[in-house]
Amino acid sequence: MFPSRARGLLDFCMAVLCVWTAYHHTPAGALVRKASAWAFSSKSTARPLLAYYDGMTGTSLAAPMLAPEVSLVRPLTDAESLAWGTHLALKGLDARAREPFAALAQELGIPMDRLLDPVEGPVAARRLHAALEADFPREEARLTALFVGRIPARYAQERVVAEGGAPTLESLNRQLPPGFETASVGAAQALALSTAFGLAWPVSESARVTSPFGERHHPVLGMRRMHTGVDLSVPTGTAVSAVAEGVVRRASEDAVNGRVLVLDHGRGVTTAYCHNSELLVRVGERVERGQLIARSGNTGRSTGPHLHYQLELASRPMDPLKFRASVRAVSGDSSR
């Protein structure tokens, strides 16, 4: 009798666990949570649905992901992108997590408030990178040194090289001394942000931005909703290009996004392209920067031909306009 009761209790617990997992970690659960939040006028904790399909497996970037506070006046070089990413990642950390960074800045006589300044911060961060370049040639190693400290980073780099590996953020993190493993979150964020600054644009930069990122009155649902990307007004059949090299994680169609592609660019960066009339690549295919991947359209929940372009860093939607100098939103008809 006891074994039967124990098994029944175990089955009940497993069933509860399955329901909890489905509620918190599946698109269906996200829909239920969003509907419940709407019904009870509360705030939903559900992620955007596209986040369930990005196929990412990497470091979770737990600290806040910040965007630039000032507008970029021109496209950034690779070194400038890395400096901007470093500056923003630093601002997202608490005072204790900034201590290794502050120690290196003090060696060079750079005040911490300057590193946190929205205008001077990226310039100061670039000075730090330049000072570390001789000892840490790869940017992943330099970022590890900035956010973990010079000595732990050198130890990890030497261990990785001795084993014949490349000093990537992942391999360095595995070799850090005990107690430093989680301190590299800032380095992972900086790498993701710097990658976002280097992305191209999926269509011509002359295309109008008819609906920017942020909360808006949804043209189909008739209520205030978060718009997790930007809508680019282009005719049906317009060539859509990959904004960077990457792997196709999703190539499918649904009632909301229409024909949609999700590309994984590594370093925690994904981009999505929605409402296409035709998809030209398949799941698992590797694409190059500028490669033709789709033709724009009016599929899914859409009020007119356009491309919905979405940028996510560690599964968090970010405004792609914040990372560009030449694209600006204008008023006009709004789509999804």
Secondary structure, DSSP 8 states (H G I E B T S, - for coil): -HHHHHHHHHHHHHHHHHHHHHHHHSHHHHHHHHHHHHHTT-------GGGGGS---S----S-----SS--SS---HHHHHHHHHHHHHHTS-TTTTHHHHHHHHHTT--HHHHH-TTTHHHHHHHHHHHHTTT--SHHHHHHHHHH-HHHHHHHHHHHHHTT----HHHHHHHS-TT-GGGGHHHHHHHHHHHHHT---SS-TTSEEEE-SEEEE-TTT-SEEEE-SEEEE--TT-EEE-SSSEEEEEEEEETTTEEEEEEE-STTEEEEEEEEEEE---TT-EE-TT-EEEEEB--SS-SSSBEEEEEEETTEEE-GGGG-SS--B-------
